[in-house]
Amino acid sequence: MQGPSDAGGAIIHRHVDDVAQTLDTLRPMGAEEHEEQKDRGSGFVTASVVDPLGNVPGIMHNPHYLEIQRTNLPGS
């Protein structure tokens, strides 16, 4: 198995409601920290992990993204 220092490539971030809770869910599934949770300001929080296959998925919470999603819904 590859470790966090062996991982590479592009990181695609998926939006989650709670970054810390998602990290707590991923760790028992074999994920290892790649980039610790980081507050980037204005409620924008990111982190990334290395999964057992060596992929590096990112997770984020971004209030601005949520606002854009709400305004682009049909009928809004």
C-alpha positions in Angstrom: 0.0 0.0 0.0 1.2 3.5 -0.8 1.5 6.0 2.0 0.6 9.7 2.0 4.0 10.8 0.9 3.8 8.5 -2.2 0.5 9.9 -3.5 0.5 12.3 -6.4 -1.6 13.8 -9.2 -4.6 16.1 -9.3 -6.8 16.4 -6.3 -10.5 16.7 -7.1 -12.5 18.2 -4.1 -16.1 17.0 -3.4 -18.4 19.2 -1.3 -19.4 17.8 2.1 -21.5 19.3 4.9 -18.9 18.7 7.6 -15.2 18.2 6.8 -14.2 17.0 10.2 -17.1 14.5 10.4 -16.3 13.2 6.9 -12.6 12.7 7.9 -13.8 10.7 10.9 -15.8 8.5 8.6 -13.0 8.0 6.1 -10.2 7.1 8.5 -11.7 3.7 9.7 -12.1 2.8 6.0 -8.4 3.0 5.5 -7.9 6.6 4.5 -4.7 8.4 5.7 -4.3 12.1 6.0 -2.7 13.8 3.0 -3.5 17.4 3.8 -4.9 18.2 7.2 -8.1 20.2 7.6 -7.5 23.8 6.8 -9.7 26.8 7.2 -9.1 29.0 4.1 -11.4 31.8 5.3 -15.1 32.8 5.0 -16.2 29.3 6.0 -14.2 27.6 3.2 -12.6 24.5 4.6 -10.6 21.8 2.8 -8.7 18.5 3.5 -7.5 15.5 1.5 -6.8 11.9 2.2 -5.0 9.0 0.5 -7.3 6.0 0.1 -6.1 2.4 0.2 -5.6 2.4 -3.6 -3.4 5.5 -3.5 -6.0 7.9 -4.8 -6.1 11.4 -3.2 -9.7 12.6 -2.9 -10.2 16.1 -1.5 -13.1 17.2 0.6 -14.3 20.7 1.1 -17.1 22.8 2.6 -17.7 26.1 0.9 -20.7 28.4 1.7 -20.2 30.3 -1.6 -20.5 27.0 -3.6 -23.8 26.3 -1.7 -25.1 29.7 -2.6 -24.3 29.2 -6.3 -26.0 25.8 -6.2 -29.1 27.4 -4.7 -29.3 30.1 -7.2 -28.9 27.7 -10.1 -31.7 25.4 -9.1 -34.7 25.2 -11.5 -37.4 27.7 -10.4 -35.1 29.9 -8.3 
